[in-house]
């Protein structure tokens, strides 16, 4: 019988009881808003909210893929909600956000993969919240460049697409996505002059050499921002944690990434894709 690795002390956090945290929590409840921060029980919610940042998921909550690390439901998605773009824009206005992160499930059931709703959402958010910057965390759209271009043309400040893991482990935990296809998506974004961002989870059997190679592959594709966080098993049905990576190793990854030339490297046990997202819009300004 396999013995589960005990969660270390550095992964045990207590959500702060600040005024910002209380206000945002109450606002979300009162207006029946849906954020990844609350639905995903993100450990960084209070810090992000204090910085005026929150993350939303569009195109429903049922994914057409079944990746072994992800807790999003999988199956046949519901019909697209054509009013969703304006609802997201209104939610951001209510929450008085300075920076919004928008992500989505994969919608392989749709001919355009949801690209039209993506573009409309970005546009509506800009119209209703002209001073709010946006990062969008997009699926791979099966590598179809004309669909990715629809997102680029809507002009979000940052476009992110996660590699999730190293090359060797990709086919083990990602049901449809391919490592090189994701690199191609990131290169297409970067070549368009947009801030390209990606991230991976660690603690699922990768080696330090593989992490560094993944960072180099991303950098070579034009990525400016790289995030690294500890994988945490969302349920007993999901992939188990192999290793709890130490804060010292995360610090080593950050130092290596900055030496490679990344503008930002967010690397730590509790780091998630949107961690410090409000800072990443400056990645091109510093060149």
C-alpha positions as CSV (number, residue, x, y, z in Angstrom):
1,X,0.0,0.0,0.0
2,X,1.4,3.4,-1.0
3,X,1.9,5.8,1.8
4,X,0.7,9.3,1.1
5,X,3.3,12.1,1.4
6,X,2.4,14.4,4.3
7,X,1.7,18.0,3.5
8,X,4.6,20.2,4.8
9,X,4.1,23.2,7.1
10,X,4.9,25.7,4.3
11,X,1.7,24.6,2.5
12,X,-0.6,25.3,5.5
13,X,-2.0,28.8,5.3
14,X,-4.7,30.7,7.0
15,X,-6.8,33.2,5.0
16,X,-6.4,36.7,6.5
17,X,-9.4,38.4,8.0
18,X,-8.8,41.8,6.4
19,X,-11.3,44.5,5.5
20,X,-10.6,44.0,1.7
21,X,-11.1,40.3,2.0
22,X,-14.4,40.7,3.9
23,X,-15.7,43.3,1.4
24,X,-14.9,41.3,-1.7
25,X,-16.3,38.1,-0.2
26,X,-19.5,39.9,0.7
27,X,-19.7,41.5,-2.8
28,X,-19.3,38.2,-4.5
29,X,-22.1,36.6,-2.4
30,X,-24.5,39.5,-2.6
31,X,-24.2,39.7,-6.4
32,X,-24.0,36.0,-7.0
33,X,-20.7,36.4,-8.9
34,X,-18.6,33.4,-9.9
35,X,-14.8,33.6,-9.6
36,X,-12.1,31.0,-9.6
37,X,-10.9,32.7,-6.4
38,X,-13.8,31.4,-4.5
39,X,-15.0,28.4,-6.5
40,X,-11.4,27.1,-6.7
41,X,-10.7,28.1,-3.1
42,X,-7.5,29.8,-4.1
43,X,-5.0,30.4,-1.2
44,X,-4.0,33.7,-2.7
45,X,-7.5,35.2,-2.9
46,X,-7.0,37.8,-0.2
47,X,-3.7,39.0,-1.6
48,X,-5.1,39.3,-5.1
49,X,-8.2,41.0,-4.0
50,X,-6.2,43.5,-2.0
51,X,-4.4,44.3,-5.2
52,X,-7.7,44.7,-7.1
53,X,-7.4,41.5,-9.0
54,X,-9.8,38.5,-9.5
55,X,-10.1,35.6,-11.9
56,X,-13.3,34.6,-13.8
57,X,-14.1,31.5,-15.8
58,X,-16.2,31.7,-19.0
59,X,-18.0,29.2,-21.3
60,X,-19.5,27.2,-18.5
61,X,-18.1,24.9,-15.9
62,X,-18.0,21.6,-17.9
63,X,-14.9,20.8,-19.9
64,X,-14.6,18.6,-22.9
65,X,-11.2,17.3,-21.7
66,X,-10.4,15.2,-18.6
67,X,-6.9,16.1,-17.5
68,X,-5.7,14.1,-14.5
69,X,-4.7,17.1,-12.4
70,X,-7.8,19.3,-12.9
71,X,-10.9,19.4,-10.7
72,X,-13.2,21.0,-13.3
73,X,-16.1,18.8,-14.3
74,X,-15.8,17.0,-17.6
75,X,-18.5,15.9,-20.0
76,X,-20.9,17.4,-22.5
77,X,-21.1,21.2,-21.9
78,X,-24.3,23.2,-21.9
79,X,-25.2,25.7,-24.6
80,X,-23.1,28.9,-24.8
81,X,-24.5,31.8,-22.8
82,X,-24.5,34.7,-25.2
83,X,-25.1,37.1,-22.4
84,X,-22.0,36.0,-20.5
85,X,-19.7,38.7,-21.9
86,X,-21.8,41.5,-20.5
87,X,-22.3,39.7,-17.2
88,X,-18.5,39.3,-16.8
89,X,-18.1,43.0,-17.6
90,X,-20.7,44.0,-15.1
91,X,-19.2,41.7,-12.4
92,X,-15.8,43.4,-12.9
93,X,-17.5,46.8,-12.5
94,X,-19.3,45.8,-9.3
95,X,-16.0,44.4,-7.8
96,X,-14.2,47.6,-8.8
97,X,-11.2,45.6,-10.2
98,X,-8.0,47.2,-11.5
99,X,-7.0,44.0,-13.2
100,X,-9.1,41.0,-14.3
101,X,-7.9,37.5,-15.2
102,X,-10.3,35.5,-17.4
103,X,-10.0,31.8,-18.2
104,X,-12.3,29.1,-19.6
105,X,-12.9,25.4,-19.9
106,X,-12.0,23.7,-23.1
107,X,-14.9,23.7,-25.6
108,X,-13.8,21.2,-28.3
109,X,-17.6,20.7,-29.0
110,X,-17.7,24.2,-30.6
111,X,-16.5,24.8,-34.1
112,X,-14.6,27.9,-33.0
113,X,-13.6,26.5,-29.6
114,X,-15.4,29.5,-28.0
115,X,-13.2,32.1,-29.6
116,X,-16.1,34.4,-30.5
117,X,-17.2,34.5,-26.8
118,X,-13.6,35.0,-25.8
119,X,-13.3,38.1,-28.1
120,X,-16.7,39.5,-27.1
121,X,-15.9,39.1,-23.4
122,X,-12.6,41.0,-23.7
123,X,-14.3,43.7,-25.7
124,X,-17.3,44.1,-23.3
125,X,-15.0,44.3,-20.3
126,X,-13.0,47.0,-22.0
127,X,-16.2,49.0,-22.9
128,X,-17.6,48.9,-19.4
129,X,-14.3,49.1,-17.5
130,X,-11.9,51.2,-19.7
131,X,-9.4,51.5,-16.8
132,X,-9.2,47.8,-16.0
133,X,-6.4,45.8,-17.6
134,X,-6.9,42.1,-18.6
135,X,-5.0,38.9,-18.7
136,X,-6.6,36.0,-20.5
137,X,-5.7,32.4,-19.9
138,X,-6.7,30.6,-23.0
139,X,-7.0,27.0,-24.2
140,X,-4.9,25.8,-27.1
141,X,-7.9,26.1,-29.6
142,X,-6.3,22.9,-31.1
143,X,-3.6,25.1,-32.5
144,X,-5.8,26.9,-35.0
145,X,-4.2,30.2,-35.5
146,X,-7.2,32.0,-36.9
147,X,-9.0,31.3,-33.6
148,X,-6.1,32.5,-31.5
149,X,-6.0,35.6,-33.6
150,X,-9.6,36.5,-32.6
151,X,-8.3,36.7,-29.0
152,X,-5.3,38.7,-30.0
153,X,-7.4,41.1,-32.0
154,X,-9.5,41.9,-29.0
155,X,-6.3,43.3,-27.4
156,X,-6.0,42.0,-23.9
157,X,-2.8,43.1,-22.2
158,X,-1.5,39.6,-21.4
159,X,-2.3,36.3,-23.1
160,X,-1.5,33.2,-21.1
161,X,-1.6,29.5,-22.1
162,X,-0.2,27.0,-19.6
163,X,2.2,24.2,-20.5
164,X,1.1,22.6,-17.2
165,X,4.1,20.2,-16.9
166,X,7.3,19.1,-18.6
167,X,7.4,17.4,-22.0
168,X,7.7,13.8,-20.6
169,X,4.7,14.0,-18.3
170,X,2.5,15.9,-20.7
171,X,0.9,12.8,-22.4
172,X,0.4,11.2,-19.0
173,X,-1.7,14.0,-17.5
174,X,-3.1,16.0,-20.4
175,X,-5.8,14.2,-22.3
176,X,-5.6,16.1,-25.6
177,X,-3.1,18.9,-25.4
178,X,0.4,18.4,-26.7
179,X,3.6,20.0,-25.4
180,X,4.9,21.3,-28.8
181,X,1.4,22.5,-29.8
182,X,1.3,24.6,-26.7
183,X,4.7,26.0,-27.4
184,X,3.5,26.9,-30.9
185,X,0.5,28.7,-29.4
186,X,2.8,30.7,-27.1
187,X,5.1,31.6,-30.0
188,X,2.2,32.8,-32.1
189,X,1.1,35.0,-29.3
190,X,4.6,36.4,-28.7
191,X,5.2,37.0,-32.4
192,X,2.0,39.1,-32.4
193,X,3.7,41.5,-29.9
194,X,1.5,40.5,-27.0
195,X,2.9,39.6,-23.5
196,X,2.9,35.8,-23.6
197,X,2.8,34.0,-20.3
198,X,2.8,30.3,-19.3
199,X,3.1,28.2,-16.2
200,X,3.6,24.7,-14.8
201,X,2.9,22.6,-11.7
202,X,5.7,20.7,-10.0
203,X,5.6,17.8,-7.6
204,X,4.2,15.2,-10.1
205,X,7.4,13.3,-10.9
206,X,9.4,15.8,-12.9
207,X,13.1,16.4,-12.4
208,X,14.8,19.7,-11.8
209,X,16.6,19.3,-15.2
210,X,13.2,18.9,-16.9
211,X,11.8,22.0,-15.2
212,X,14.8,24.1,-16.4
213,X,14.4,22.7,-19.9
214,X,10.7,23.5,-20.0
215,X,11.5,27.1,-18.9
216,X,14.1,27.3,-21.6
217,X,11.7,26.0,-24.2
218,X,9.1,28.6,-23.2
219,X,11.7,31.4,-23.2
220,X,12.8,30.4,-26.7
221,X,9.2,30.6,-27.8
222,X,9.0,34.3,-26.7
223,X,7.3,33.9,-23.3
224,X,8.0,36.8,-21.0
225,X,6.3,35.6,-17.8
226,X,6.6,32.1,-16.2
227,X,4.8,30.7,-13.1
228,X,5.7,27.6,-11.1
229,X,3.5,26.3,-8.3
230,X,3.1,23.1,-6.2
231,X,0.5,20.6,-7.6
232,X,-2.1,19.7,-5.0
233,X,-4.3,16.7,-5.4
234,X,-7.9,18.0,-5.6
235,X,-9.6,14.7,-4.9
236,X,-8.7,11.0,-4.4
237,X,-9.7,10.4,-8.1
238,X,-7.0,12.7,-9.3
239,X,-3.3,12.3,-9.8
240,X,-1.4,11.9,-6.5
241,X,1.3,14.3,-5.4
242,X,4.8,12.7,-5.9
243,X,6.8,15.3,-4.0
244,X,6.3,18.5,-2.1
245,X,8.9,20.8,-3.6
246,X,10.8,22.9,-1.1
247,X,10.8,26.7,-1.0
248,X,14.5,26.6,-1.6
249,X,14.0,24.7,-4.9
250,X,11.3,27.2,-6.0
251,X,13.8,30.0,-5.3
252,X,16.4,28.2,-7.4
253,X,13.9,28.0,-10.3
254,X,13.1,31.7,-10.0
255,X,16.8,32.7,-10.1
256,X,17.4,30.4,-13.1
257,X,14.5,31.8,-14.9
258,X,15.5,35.4,-14.4
259,X,19.0,34.6,-15.6
260,X,17.4,33.1,-18.8
261,X,15.8,36.4,-19.5
262,X,12.2,36.2,-18.3
263,X,10.8,39.5,-17.2
264,X,8.8,37.9,-14.4
265,X,9.1,34.5,-12.7
266,X,6.6,33.7,-10.0
267,X,7.9,30.6,-8.3
268,X,6.6,29.3,-4.9
269,X,4.6,26.5,-3.3
270,X,1.3,28.5,-3.4
271,X,1.8,30.2,-6.7
272,X,-1.1,29.8,-9.2
273,X,-1.4,31.1,-12.8
274,X,-2.9,34.5,-11.8
275,X,-0.6,35.2,-8.9
276,X,0.7,38.8,-9.1
277,X,-1.1,39.0,-12.5
278,X,-1.5,42.7,-12.1
279,X,2.3,43.2,-12.4
280,X,2.8,41.1,-15.5
281,X,1.2,43.7,-17.8
282,X,4.5,45.6,-17.6
283,X,6.5,42.8,-19.1
284,X,6.9,44.5,-22.5
285,X,7.3,48.0,-21.1
286,X,10.6,47.1,-19.4
287,X,12.3,46.2,-22.6
